Amino acid sequence: MTEGRVGDMFYVIVRGTVKVLRSGRQISTLSAGDCFGEMGYLSRGRRSATIVAREDVTLLRVGSAHIERASVHCQLRFTQVFLRTPIERLERTSERLAESVG
C-alpha cells in the first residue's frame, strides 16, 4: 500500500509484521491482529501511509464491495470497530507528542 493512492480496502494482518511509513519515515510497526487501510476504506480517500512488509506476511483483504453485501447490522459493527482504531492511534500519538514536549 502506498501513501497518496486512493483505496477502498482494508487489511487485517494474519501473520507477520509490517512497517508503517509516512513521508518515508517509519512511524509504527503492526503485527498479527492489527489492521491497516481502514482510513481509506472509511473515507474512500487517499492513503495516509505506506505499508511495507518486514517479513513474509499473510493478510486478509476486505474491500468495500464485500462489506456492502453484508447485513446492515454487520456493516454497522465493522464501522464501529474501525472507527476505534484511528481514535486509539491518535491517542497514542498525542501521548508521545506530550512526552516529547514536556
Gaussian input, Z-matrix of N, CA and C with variables (Angstrom, degrees):
# hf/3-21g

backbone

0 1
 N
 C     1     B1
 C     2     B2     1     A1
 N     3     B3     2     A2     1     D1
 C     4     B4     3     A3     2     D2
 C     5     B5     4     A4     3     D3
 N     6     B6     5     A5     4     D4
 C     7     B7     6     A6     5     D5
 C     8     B8     7     A7     6     D6
 N     9     B9     8     A8     7     D7
 C    10    B10     9     A9     8     D8
 C    11    B11    10    A10     9     D9
 N    12    B12    11    A11    10    D10
 C    13    B13    12    A12    11    D11
 C    14    B14    13    A13    12    D12
 N    15    B15    14    A14    13    D13
 C    16    B16    15    A15    14    D14
 C    17    B17    16    A16    15    D15
 N    18    B18    17    A17    16    D16
 C    19    B19    18    A18    17    D17
 C    20    B20    19    A19    18    D18
 N    21    B21    20    A20    19    D19
 C    22    B22    21    A21    20    D20
 C    23    B23    22    A22    21    D21
 N    24    B24    23    A23    22    D22
 C    25    B25    24    A24    23    D23
 C    26    B26    25    A25    24    D24
 N    27    B27    26    A26    25    D25
 C    28    B28    27    A27    26    D26
 C    29    B29    28    A28    27    D27
 N    30    B30    29    A29    28    D28
 C    31    B31    30    A30    29    D29
 C    32    B32    31    A31    30    D30
 N    33    B33    32    A32    31    D31
 C    34    B34    33    A33    32    D32
 C    35    B35    34    A34    33    D33
 N    36    B36    35    A35    34    D34
 C    37    B37    36    A36    35    D35
 C    38    B38    37    A37    36    D36
 N    39    B39    38    A38    37    D37
 C    40    B40    39    A39    38    D38
 C    41    B41    40    A40    39    D39
 N    42    B42    41    A41    40    D40
 C    43    B43    42    A42    41    D41
 C    44    B44    43    A43    42    D42
 N    45    B45    44    A44    43    D43
 C    46    B46    45    A45    44    D44
 C    47    B47    46    A46    45    D45
 N    48    B48    47    A47    46    D46
 C    49    B49    48    A48    47    D47
 C    50    B50    49    A49    48    D48
 N    51    B51    50    A50    49    D49
 C    52    B52    51    A51    50    D50
 C    53    B53    52    A52    51    D51
 N    54    B54    53    A53    52    D52
 C    55    B55    54    A54    53    D53
 C    56    B56    55    A55    54    D54
 N    57    B57    56    A56    55    D55
 C    58    B58    57    A57    56    D56
 C    59    B59    58    A58    57    D57
 N    60    B60    59    A59    58    D58
 C    61    B61    60    A60    59    D59
 C    62    B62    61    A61    60    D60
 N    63    B63    62    A62    61    D61
 C    64    B64    63    A63    62    D62
 C    65    B65    64    A64    63    D63
 N    66    B66    65    A65    64    D64
 C    67    B67    66    A66    65    D65
 C    68    B68    67    A67    66    D66
 N    69    B69    68    A68    67    D67
 C    70    B70    69    A69    68    D68
 C    71    B71    70    A70    69    D69
 N    72    B72    71    A71    70    D70
 C    73    B73    72    A72    71    D71
 C    74    B74    73    A73    72    D72
 N    75    B75    74    A74    73    D73
 C    76    B76    75    A75    74    D74
 C    77    B77    76    A76    75    D75
 N    78    B78    77    A77    76    D76
 C    79    B79    78    A78    77    D77
 C    80    B80    79    A79    78    D78
 N    81    B81    80    A80    79    D79
 C    82    B82    81    A81    80    D80
 C    83    B83    82    A82    81    D81
 N    84    B84    83    A83    82    D82
 C    85    B85    84    A84    83    D83
 C    86    B86    85    A85    84    D84
 N    87    B87    86    A86    85    D85
 C    88    B88    87    A87    86    D86
 C    89    B89    88    A88    87    D87
 N    90    B90    89    A89    88    D88
 C    91    B91    90    A90    89    D89
 C    92    B92    91    A91    90    D90
 N    93    B93    92    A92    91    D91
 C    94    B94    93    A93    92    D92
 C    95    B95    94    A94    93    D93
 N    96    B96    95    A95    94    D94
 C    97    B97    96    A96    95    D95
 C    98    B98    97    A97    96    D96
 N    99    B99    98    A98    97    D97
 C   100   B100    99    A99    98    D98
 C   101   B101   100   A100    99    D99
 N   102   B102   101   A101   100   D100
 C   103   B103   102   A102   101   D101
 C   104   B104   103   A103   102   D102
 N   105   B105   104   A104   103   D103
 C   106   B106   105   A105   104   D104
 C   107   B107   106   A106   105   D105
 N   108   B108   107   A107   106   D106
 C   109   B109   108   A108   107   D107
 C   110   B110   109   A109   108   D108
 N   111   B111   110   A110   109   D109
 C   112   B112   111   A111   110   D110
 C   113   B113   112   A112   111   D111
 N   114   B114   113   A113   112   D112
 C   115   B115   114   A114   113   D113
 C   116   B116   115   A115   114   D114
 N   117   B117   116   A116   115   D115
 C   118   B118   117   A117   116   D116
 C   119   B119   118   A118   117   D117
 N   120   B120   119   A119   118   D118
 C   121   B121   120   A120   119   D119
 C   122   B122   121   A121   120   D120
 N   123   B123   122   A122   121   D121
 C   124   B124   123   A123   122   D122
 C   125   B125   124   A124   123   D123
 N   126   B126   125   A125   124   D124
 C   127   B127   126   A126   125   D125
 C   128   B128   127   A127   126   D126
 N   129   B129   128   A128   127   D127
 C   130   B130   129   A129   128   D128
 C   131   B131   130   A130   129   D129
 N   132   B132   131   A131   130   D130
 C   133   B133   132   A132   131   D131
 C   134   B134   133   A133   132   D132
 N   135   B135   134   A134   133   D133
 C   136   B136   135   A135   134   D134
 C   137   B137   136   A136   135   D135
 N   138   B138   137   A137   136   D136
 C   139   B139   138   A138   137   D137
 C   140   B140   139   A139   138   D138
 N   141   B141   140   A140   139   D139
 C   142   B142   141   A141   140   D140
 C   143   B143   142   A142   141   D141
 N   144   B144   143   A143   142   D142
 C   145   B145   144   A144   143   D143
 C   146   B146   145   A145   144   D144
 N   147   B147   146   A146   145   D145
 C   148   B148   147   A147   146   D146
 C   149   B149   148   A148   147   D147
 N   150   B150   149   A149   148   D148
 C   151   B151   150   A150   149   D149
 C   152   B152   151   A151   150   D150
 N   153   B153   152   A152   151   D151
 C   154   B154   153   A153   152   D152
 C   155   B155   154   A154   153   D153
 N   156   B156   155   A155   154   D154
 C   157   B157   156   A156   155   D155
 C   158   B158   157   A157   156   D156
 N   159   B159   158   A158   157   D157
 C   160   B160   159   A159   158   D158
 C   161   B161   160   A160   159   D159
 N   162   B162   161   A161   160   D160
 C   163   B163   162   A162   161   D161
 C   164   B164   163   A163   162   D162
 N   165   B165   164   A164   163   D163
 C   166   B166   165   A165   164   D164
 C   167   B167   166   A166   165   D165
 N   168   B168   167   A167   166   D166
 C   169   B169   168   A168   167   D167
 C   170   B170   169   A169   168   D168
 N   171   B171   170   A170   169   D169
 C   172   B172   171   A171   170   D170
 C   173   B173   172   A172   171   D171
 N   174   B174   173   A173   172   D172
 C   175   B175   174   A174   173   D173
 C   176   B176   175   A175   174   D174
 N   177   B177   176   A176   175   D175
 C   178   B178   177   A177   176   D176
 C   179   B179   178   A178   177   D177
 N   180   B180   179   A179   178   D178
 C   181   B181   180   A180   179   D179
 C   182   B182   181   A181   180   D180
 N   183   B183   182   A182   181   D181
 C   184   B184   183   A183   182   D182
 C   185   B185   184   A184   183   D183
 N   186   B186   185   A185   184   D184
 C   187   B187   186   A186   185   D185
 C   188   B188   187   A187   186   D186
 N   189   B189   188   A188   187   D187
 C   190   B190   189   A189   188   D188
 C   191   B191   190   A190   189   D189
 N   192   B192   191   A191   190   D190
 C   193   B193   192   A192   191   D191
 C   194   B194   193   A193   192   D192
 N   195   B195   194   A194   193   D193
 C   196   B196   195   A195   194   D194
 C   197   B197   196   A196   195   D195
 N   198   B198   197   A197   196   D196
 C   199   B199   198   A198   197   D197
 C   200   B200   199   A199   198   D198
 N   201   B201   200   A200   199   D199
 C   202   B202   201   A201   200   D200
 C   203   B203   202   A202   201   D201
 N   204   B204   203   A203   202   D202
 C   205   B205   204   A204   203   D203
 C   206   B206   205   A205   204   D204
 N   207   B207   206   A206   205   D205
 C   208   B208   207   A207   206   D206
 C   209   B209   208   A208   207   D207
 N   210   B210   209   A209   208   D208
 C   211   B211   210   A210   209   D209
 C   212   B212   211   A211   210   D210
 N   213   B213   212   A212   211   D211
 C   214   B214   213   A213   212   D212
 C   215   B215   214   A214   213   D213
 N   216   B216   215   A215   214   D214
 C   217   B217   216   A216   215   D215
 C   218   B218   217   A217   216   D216
 N   219   B219   218   A218   217   D217
 C   220   B220   219   A219   218   D218
 C   221   B221   220   A220   219   D219
 N   222   B222   221   A221   220   D220
 C   223   B223   222   A222   221   D221
 C   224   B224   223   A223   222   D222
 N   225   B225   224   A224   223   D223
 C   226   B226   225   A225   224   D224
 C   227   B227   226   A226   225   D225
 N   228   B228   227   A227   226   D226
 C   229   B229   228   A228   227   D227
 C   230   B230   229   A229   228   D228
 N   231   B231   230   A230   229   D229
 C   232   B232   231   A231   230   D230
 C   233   B233   232   A232   231   D231
 N   234   B234   233   A233   232   D232
 C   235   B235   234   A234   233   D233
 C   236   B236   235   A235   234   D234
 N   237   B237   236   A236   235   D235
 C   238   B238   237   A237   236   D236
 C   239   B239   238   A238   237   D237
 N   240   B240   239   A239   238   D238
 C   241   B241   240   A240   239   D239
 C   242   B242   241   A241   240   D240
 N   243   B243   242   A242   241   D241
 C   244   B244   243   A243   242   D242
 C   245   B245   244   A244   243   D243
 N   246   B246   245   A245   244   D244
 C   247   B247   246   A246   245   D245
 C   248   B248   247   A247   246   D246
 N   249   B249   248   A248   247   D247
 C   250   B250   249   A249   248   D248
 C   251   B251   250   A250   249   D249
 N   252   B252   251   A251   250   D250
 C   253   B253   252   A252   251   D251
 C   254   B254   253   A253   252   D252
 N   255   B255   254   A254   253   D253
 C   256   B256   255   A255   254   D254
 C   257   B257   256   A256   255   D255
 N   258   B258   257   A257   256   D256
 C   259   B259   258   A258   257   D257
 C   260   B260   259   A259   258   D258
 N   261   B261   260   A260   259   D259
 C   262   B262   261   A261   260   D260
 C   263   B263   262   A262   261   D261
 N   264   B264   263   A263   262   D262
 C   265   B265   264   A264   263   D263
 C   266   B266   265   A265   264   D264
 N   267   B267   266   A266   265   D265
 C   268   B268   267   A267   266   D266
 C   269   B269   268   A268   267   D267
 N   270   B270   269   A269   268   D268
 C   271   B271   270   A270   269   D269
 C   272   B272   271   A271   270   D270
 N   273   B273   272   A272   271   D271
 C   274   B274   273   A273   272   D272
 C   275   B275   274   A274   273   D273
 N   276   B276   275   A275   274   D274
 C   277   B277   276   A276   275   D275
 C   278   B278   277   A277   276   D276
 N   279   B279   278   A278   277   D277
 C   280   B280   279   A279   278   D278
 C   281   B281   280   A280   279   D279
 N   282   B282   281   A281   280   D280
 C   283   B283   282   A282   281   D281
 C   284   B284   283   A283   282   D282
 N   285   B285   284   A284   283   D283
 C   286   B286   285   A285   284   D284
 C   287   B287   286   A286   285   D285
 N   288   B288   287   A287   286   D286
 C   289   B289   288   A288   287   D287
 C   290   B290   289   A289   288   D288
 N   291   B291   290   A290   289   D289
 C   292   B292   291   A291   290   D290
 C   293   B293   292   A292   291   D291
 N   294   B294   293   A293   292   D292
 C   295   B295   294   A294   293   D293
 C   296   B296   295   A295   294   D294
 N   297   B297   296   A296   295   D295
 C   298   B298   297   A297   296   D296
 C   299   B299   298   A298   297   D297
 N   300   B300   299   A299   298   D298
 C   301   B301   300   A300   299   D299
 C   302   B302   301   A301   300   D300
 N   303   B303   302   A302   301   D301
 C   304   B304   303   A303   302   D302
 C   305   B305   304   A304   303   D303

   B1=1.4410
   B2=1.5192
   B3=1.3169
   B4=1.4539
   B5=1.5247
   B6=1.3256
   B7=1.4607
   B8=1.5281
   B9=1.3347
   B10=1.4540
   B11=1.5126
   B12=1.3167
   B13=1.4664
   B14=1.5210
   B15=1.3185
   B16=1.4612
   B17=1.5194
   B18=1.3433
   B19=1.4492
   B20=1.5077
   B21=1.3196
   B22=1.4554
   B23=1.5237
   B24=1.3246
   B25=1.4587
   B26=1.5145
   B27=1.3138
   B28=1.4524
   B29=1.5179
   B30=1.3041
   B31=1.4526
   B32=1.5195
   B33=1.3166
   B34=1.4573
   B35=1.5313
   B36=1.3194
   B37=1.4641
   B38=1.5290
   B39=1.3128
   B40=1.4566
   B41=1.5221
   B42=1.3491
   B43=1.4659
   B44=1.5110
   B45=1.3289
   B46=1.4558
   B47=1.5222
   B48=1.3340
   B49=1.4646
   B50=1.5240
   B51=1.3314
   B52=1.4621
   B53=1.5140
   B54=1.3356
   B55=1.4627
   B56=1.5185
   B57=1.3250
   B58=1.4557
   B59=1.5258
   B60=1.3419
   B61=1.4580
   B62=1.5208
   B63=1.3129
   B64=1.4670
   B65=1.5122
   B66=1.3156
   B67=1.4719
   B68=1.5242
   B69=1.3402
   B70=1.4540
   B71=1.5190
   B72=1.3138
   B73=1.4701
   B74=1.5252
   B75=1.3357
   B76=1.4546
   B77=1.5253
   B78=1.3386
   B79=1.4628
   B80=1.5185
   B81=1.3321
   B82=1.4591
   B83=1.5136
   B84=1.3268
   B85=1.4625
   B86=1.5184
   B87=1.3133
   B88=1.4607
   B89=1.5231
   B90=1.3292
   B91=1.4621
   B92=1.5252
   B93=1.3288
   B94=1.4660
   B95=1.5206
   B96=1.3286
   B97=1.4579
   B98=1.5137
   B99=1.3372
   B100=1.4684
   B101=1.5220
   B102=1.3214
   B103=1.4579
   B104=1.5163
   B105=1.3141
   B106=1.4645
   B107=1.5147
   B108=1.3261
   B109=1.4544
   B110=1.5116
   B111=1.3416
   B112=1.4617
   B113=1.5201
   B114=1.3371
   B115=1.4684
   B116=1.5284
   B117=1.3136
   B118=1.4638
   B119=1.5170
   B120=1.3257
   B121=1.4613
   B122=1.5276
   B123=1.3256
   B124=1.4659
   B125=1.5248
   B126=1.3397
   B127=1.4697
   B128=1.5236
   B129=1.3311
   B130=1.4697
   B131=1.5266
   B132=1.3290
   B133=1.4575
   B134=1.5127
   B135=1.3090
   B136=1.4633
   B137=1.5212
   B138=1.3246
   B139=1.4607
   B140=1.5274
   B141=1.3155
   B142=1.4694
   B143=1.5163
   B144=1.3383
   B145=1.4676
   B146=1.5194
   B147=1.3200
   B148=1.4592
   B149=1.5189
   B150=1.3233
   B151=1.4567
   B152=1.5242
   B153=1.3402
   B154=1.4603
   B155=1.5292
   B156=1.3314
   B157=1.4612
   B158=1.5237
   B159=1.3270
   B160=1.4635
   B161=1.5183
   B162=1.3243
   B163=1.4673
   B164=1.5162
   B165=1.3206
   B166=1.4610
   B167=1.5208
   B168=1.3215
   B169=1.4618
   B170=1.5259
   B171=1.3195
   B172=1.4568
   B173=1.5216
   B174=1.3352
   B175=1.4588
   B176=1.5161
   B177=1.3102
   B178=1.4574
   B179=1.5222
   B180=1.3182
   B181=1.4651
   B182=1.5241
   B183=1.3302
   B184=1.4666
   B185=1.5227
   B186=1.3119
   B187=1.4566
   B188=1.5177
   B189=1.3096
   B190=1.4624
   B191=1.5274
   B192=1.3181
   B193=1.4682
   B194=1.5225
   B195=1.3393
   B196=1.4688
   B197=1.5298
   B198=1.3099
   B199=1.4676
   B200=1.5295
   B201=1.3272
   B202=1.4671
   B203=1.5281
   B204=1.3256
   B205=1.4611
   B206=1.5234
   B207=1.3223
   B208=1.4665
   B209=1.5252
   B210=1.3094
   B211=1.4705
   B212=1.5241
   B213=1.3174
   B214=1.4588
   B215=1.5317
   B216=1.3256
   B217=1.4685
   B218=1.5348
   B219=1.3166
   B220=1.4674
   B221=1.5318
   B222=1.3263
   B223=1.4632
   B224=1.5293
   B225=1.3159
   B226=1.4615
   B227=1.5154
   B228=1.3038
   B229=1.4664
   B230=1.5330
   B231=1.3172
   B232=1.4648
   B233=1.5243
   B234=1.3252
   B235=1.4602
   B236=1.5196
   B237=1.3208
   B238=1.4580
   B239=1.5216
   B240=1.3031
   B241=1.4648
   B242=1.5239
   B243=1.3199
   B244=1.4546
   B245=1.5137
   B246=1.2971
   B247=1.4646
   B248=1.5272
   B249=1.3251
   B250=1.4634
   B251=1.5152
   B252=1.3170
   B253=1.4684
   B254=1.5222
   B255=1.3413
   B256=1.4676
   B257=1.5276
   B258=1.3261
   B259=1.4652
   B260=1.5280
   B261=1.3308
   B262=1.4670
   B263=1.5301
   B264=1.3270
   B265=1.4647
   B266=1.5201
   B267=1.3162
   B268=1.4618
   B269=1.5276
   B270=1.3274
   B271=1.4666
   B272=1.5203
   B273=1.3443
   B274=1.4798
   B275=1.5234
   B276=1.3279
   B277=1.4607
   B278=1.5217
   B279=1.3149
   B280=1.4689
   B281=1.5218
   B282=1.3286
   B283=1.4647
   B284=1.5233
   B285=1.3422
   B286=1.4739
   B287=1.5189
   B288=1.3198
   B289=1.4696
   B290=1.5252
   B291=1.3043
   B292=1.4729
   B293=1.5414
   B294=1.3272
   B295=1.4758
   B296=1.5268
   B297=1.3299
   B298=1.4688
   B299=1.5352
   B300=1.3203
   B301=1.4635
   B302=1.5235
   B303=1.3212
   B304=1.4614
   B305=1.4527
   A1=107.23
   A2=115.79
   A3=120.59
   A4=111.28
   A5=114.49
   A6=122.25
   A7=110.29
   A8=115.89
   A9=121.06
   A10=115.18
   A11=117.46
   A12=119.80
   A13=110.24
   A14=115.43
   A15=121.07
   A16=108.09
   A17=116.10
   A18=119.24
   A19=111.97
   A20=115.76
   A21=119.59
   A22=110.87
   A23=115.39
   A24=121.52
   A25=108.93
   A26=115.13
   A27=119.75
   A28=107.52
   A29=116.02
   A30=122.64
   A31=110.00
   A32=115.65
   A33=122.24
   A34=106.20
   A35=116.07
   A36=120.39
   A37=108.38
   A38=115.85
   A39=121.86
   A40=109.79
   A41=115.51
   A42=120.69
   A43=108.67
   A44=116.70
   A45=122.03
   A46=112.70
   A47=114.77
   A48=120.89
   A49=109.78
   A50=114.66
   A51=121.73
   A52=109.53
   A53=115.60
   A54=121.98
   A55=107.86
   A56=115.62
   A57=121.73
   A58=106.78
   A59=116.73
   A60=122.41
   A61=109.80
   A62=114.98
   A63=120.70
   A64=106.62
   A65=116.92
   A66=122.57
   A67=110.66
   A68=116.19
   A69=121.75
   A70=115.37
   A71=117.48
   A72=122.04
   A73=109.96
   A74=116.79
   A75=119.55
   A76=109.90
   A77=115.23
   A78=119.88
   A79=112.66
   A80=117.04
   A81=119.25
   A82=110.54
   A83=114.45
   A84=123.01
   A85=106.80
   A86=116.50
   A87=121.31
   A88=108.74
   A89=116.29
   A90=120.24
   A91=110.33
   A92=116.11
   A93=122.10
   A94=111.58
   A95=115.27
   A96=122.15
   A97=113.52
   A98=116.29
   A99=119.95
   A100=109.53
   A101=115.53
   A102=120.27
   A103=109.46
   A104=115.08
   A105=121.29
   A106=108.48
   A107=114.94
   A108=120.32
   A109=113.30
   A110=116.41
   A111=119.08
   A112=112.70
   A113=116.96
   A114=118.84
   A115=110.67
   A116=117.21
   A117=120.74
   A118=111.55
   A119=115.37
   A120=120.13
   A121=110.46
   A122=117.09
   A123=121.11
   A124=112.12
   A125=116.65
   A126=119.62
   A127=113.19
   A128=115.68
   A129=121.92
   A130=110.12
   A131=113.69
   A132=121.02
   A133=111.86
   A134=114.69
   A135=121.41
   A136=111.18
   A137=114.79
   A138=121.42
   A139=108.87
   A140=116.12
   A141=120.47
   A142=112.60
   A143=117.61
   A144=120.43
   A145=109.74
   A146=114.21
   A147=121.93
   A148=107.04
   A149=116.87
   A150=122.14
   A151=107.90
   A152=115.96
   A153=121.43
   A154=108.26
   A155=116.84
   A156=121.13
   A157=110.10
   A158=116.74
   A159=122.11
   A160=110.47
   A161=116.64
   A162=124.11
   A163=106.45
   A164=118.11
   A165=119.58
   A166=108.66
   A167=115.65
   A168=121.37
   A169=109.36
   A170=115.35
   A171=121.67
   A172=107.28
   A173=116.19
   A174=121.70
   A175=110.74
   A176=115.40
   A177=122.58
   A178=105.44
   A179=117.46
   A180=122.12
   A181=109.32
   A182=115.71
   A183=120.96
   A184=108.07
   A185=116.11
   A186=121.57
   A187=111.61
   A188=116.03
   A189=120.21
   A190=111.03
   A191=117.73
   A192=120.10
   A193=111.13
   A194=116.92
   A195=120.24
   A196=110.23
   A197=116.12
   A198=120.79
   A199=110.60
   A200=116.65
   A201=120.10
   A202=112.58
   A203=117.13
   A204=121.29
   A205=112.56
   A206=116.93
   A207=121.53
   A208=110.39
   A209=115.73
   A210=120.17
   A211=109.34
   A212=116.55
   A213=121.96
   A214=109.66
   A215=117.36
   A216=121.18
   A217=110.38
   A218=116.87
   A219=121.36
   A220=110.41
   A221=117.46
   A222=121.27
   A223=110.91
   A224=116.54
   A225=121.01
   A226=110.39
   A227=117.99
   A228=121.66
   A229=110.57
   A230=118.46
   A231=121.46
   A232=110.51
   A233=116.09
   A234=120.45
   A235=110.83
   A236=117.73
   A237=120.86
   A238=111.61
   A239=117.26
   A240=121.61
   A241=110.01
   A242=118.03
   A243=120.08
   A244=113.28
   A245=118.76
   A246=120.04
   A247=110.55
   A248=116.73
   A249=120.12
   A250=112.27
   A251=117.40
   A252=121.43
   A253=112.27
   A254=120.80
   A255=119.02
   A256=112.96
   A257=116.95
   A258=119.71
   A259=109.89
   A260=117.04
   A261=120.68
   A262=111.01
   A263=117.02
   A264=119.93
   A265=110.85
   A266=117.44
   A267=121.59
   A268=110.67
   A269=117.09
   A270=120.28
   A271=111.26
   A272=117.51
   A273=120.93
   A274=110.88
   A275=116.59
   A276=120.59
   A277=110.59
   A278=117.36
   A279=121.54
   A280=110.93
   A281=116.68
   A282=120.74
   A283=111.56
   A284=116.80
   A285=120.55
   A286=111.25
   A287=117.22
   A288=120.57
   A289=110.88
   A290=116.52
   A291=120.49
   A292=110.74
   A293=116.74
   A294=121.07
   A295=110.64
   A296=116.47
   A297=119.09
   A298=111.91
   A299=117.02
   A300=121.66
   A301=110.10
   A302=115.68
   A303=120.99
   A304=112.66
   D1=136.47
   D2=-174.77
   D3=-119.93
   D4=134.24
   D5=177.74
   D6=-54.49
   D7=135.85
   D8=176.83
   D9=93.41
   D10=-18.36
   D11=178.95
   D12=-81.49
   D13=151.06
   D14=178.69
   D15=-83.61
   D16=140.25
   D17=178.81
   D18=-153.19
   D19=149.23
   D20=177.23
   D21=-128.32
   D22=30.38
   D23=177.05
   D24=-123.88
   D25=154.40
   D26=170.84
   D27=-128.32
   D28=164.39
   D29=-174.02
   D30=-132.20
   D31=143.51
   D32=172.99
   D33=-115.04
   D34=129.81
   D35=179.63
   D36=-79.41
   D37=118.36
   D38=178.83
   D39=-88.86
   D40=-40.23
   D41=-179.23
   D42=-150.51
   D43=140.55
   D44=176.56
   D45=100.78
   D46=-174.49
   D47=179.41
   D48=-135.38
   D49=153.90
   D50=178.11
   D51=-131.95
   D52=154.99
   D53=172.65
   D54=-97.67
   D55=143.36
   D56=174.89
   D57=-108.41
   D58=120.47
   D59=-177.81
   D60=-114.96
   D61=139.51
   D62=173.76
   D63=-129.73
   D64=123.36
   D65=-176.24
   D66=53.43
   D67=37.76
   D68=177.32
   D69=80.13
   D70=-0.48
   D71=-177.51
   D72=-109.29
   D73=132.18
   D74=-179.96
   D75=-70.03
   D76=127.09
   D77=179.77
   D78=-114.78
   D79=-13.96
   D80=-178.09
   D81=-166.89
   D82=167.19
   D83=171.34
   D84=-129.38
   D85=136.20
   D86=178.93
   D87=-120.21
   D88=149.63
   D89=-179.01
   D90=-137.13
   D91=-173.48
   D92=-175.45
   D93=-47.94
   D94=131.40
   D95=-178.96
   D96=97.16
   D97=-21.49
   D98=178.10
   D99=-80.52
   D100=159.02
   D101=176.18
   D102=-123.92
   D103=159.75
   D104=173.59
   D105=-148.02
   D106=159.51
   D107=-178.00
   D108=89.15
   D109=-0.30
   D110=-177.26
   D111=-66.70
   D112=-28.93
   D113=178.45
   D114=-66.97
   D115=-43.20
   D116=176.51
   D117=-64.24
   D118=-37.77
   D119=177.91
   D120=-64.71
   D121=-46.62
   D122=-176.96
   D123=-69.50
   D124=-41.43
   D125=-174.87
   D126=-96.04
   D127=-15.27
   D128=-172.63
   D129=54.38
   D130=32.01
   D131=-178.95
   D132=-108.03
   D133=-164.26
   D134=-178.15
   D135=-75.44
   D136=146.79
   D137=178.44
   D138=-67.06
   D139=138.80
   D140=-177.98
   D141=-96.51
   D142=-2.83
   D143=-178.09
   D144=-153.02
   D145=163.69
   D146=173.18
   D147=-105.46
   D148=138.32
   D149=179.04
   D150=-112.73
   D151=129.19
   D152=-179.35
   D153=-129.47
   D154=128.30
   D155=178.49
   D156=-66.61
   D157=137.16
   D158=176.18
   D159=-91.48
   D160=-16.46
   D161=-177.93
   D162=-161.04
   D163=-174.47
   D164=174.40
   D165=-60.22
   D166=132.40
   D167=-175.50
   D168=-129.03
   D169=139.09
   D170=171.70
   D171=-110.30
   D172=126.28
   D173=-176.40
   D174=-121.14
   D175=149.95
   D176=168.42
   D177=-104.15
   D178=117.64
   D179=-178.31
   D180=-101.41
   D181=128.13
   D182=-179.52
   D183=-126.79
   D184=121.19
   D185=179.28
   D186=-97.00
   D187=162.24
   D188=-179.72
   D189=-60.15
   D190=-32.00
   D191=179.07
   D192=-64.00
   D193=-34.70
   D194=177.44
   D195=-64.59
   D196=-45.50
   D197=-178.22
   D198=-66.92
   D199=-39.28
   D200=-178.67
   D201=-62.69
   D202=-24.41
   D203=177.87
   D204=-81.92
   D205=-13.19
   D206=-179.18
   D207=-77.51
   D208=166.35
   D209=177.89
   D210=-65.23
   D211=159.72
   D212=178.96
   D213=-59.65
   D214=-40.88
   D215=178.90
   D216=-60.65
   D217=-44.35
   D218=179.37
   D219=-64.34
   D220=-42.53
   D221=178.00
   D222=-60.76
   D223=-42.90
   D224=179.19
   D225=-63.12
   D226=-42.52
   D227=-179.96
   D228=-63.64
   D229=-44.27
   D230=176.50
   D231=-57.44
   D232=-46.54
   D233=-178.93
   D234=-61.49
   D235=-43.12
   D236=178.81
   D237=-60.81
   D238=-45.70
   D239=-178.71
   D240=-65.70
   D241=-44.38
   D242=-176.23
   D243=-75.80
   D244=-20.85
   D245=172.90
   D246=-71.84
   D247=-29.66
   D248=177.89
   D249=-66.43
   D250=-35.89
   D251=-176.34
   D252=-59.13
   D253=-53.65
   D254=179.35
   D255=-65.34
   D256=-30.58
   D257=177.84
   D258=-65.44
   D259=-44.91
   D260=178.56
   D261=-63.71
   D262=-40.26
   D263=178.72
   D264=-65.35
   D265=-40.05
   D266=178.10
   D267=-63.61
   D268=-41.22
   D269=177.64
   D270=-61.84
   D271=-44.20
   D272=178.90
   D273=-62.97
   D274=-41.80
   D275=179.14
   D276=-64.11
   D277=-42.55
   D278=178.35
   D279=-61.29
   D280=-42.09
   D281=177.85
   D282=-62.09
   D283=-44.42
   D284=178.85
   D285=-63.84
   D286=-41.00
   D287=178.26
   D288=-64.15
   D289=-42.64
   D290=179.79
   D291=-62.97
   D292=-38.61
   D293=179.38
   D294=-67.88
   D295=-38.71
   D296=-176.92
   D297=-74.15
   D298=-27.73
   D299=179.64
   D300=-81.53
   D301=-41.47
   D302=-174.47
   D303=-83.08

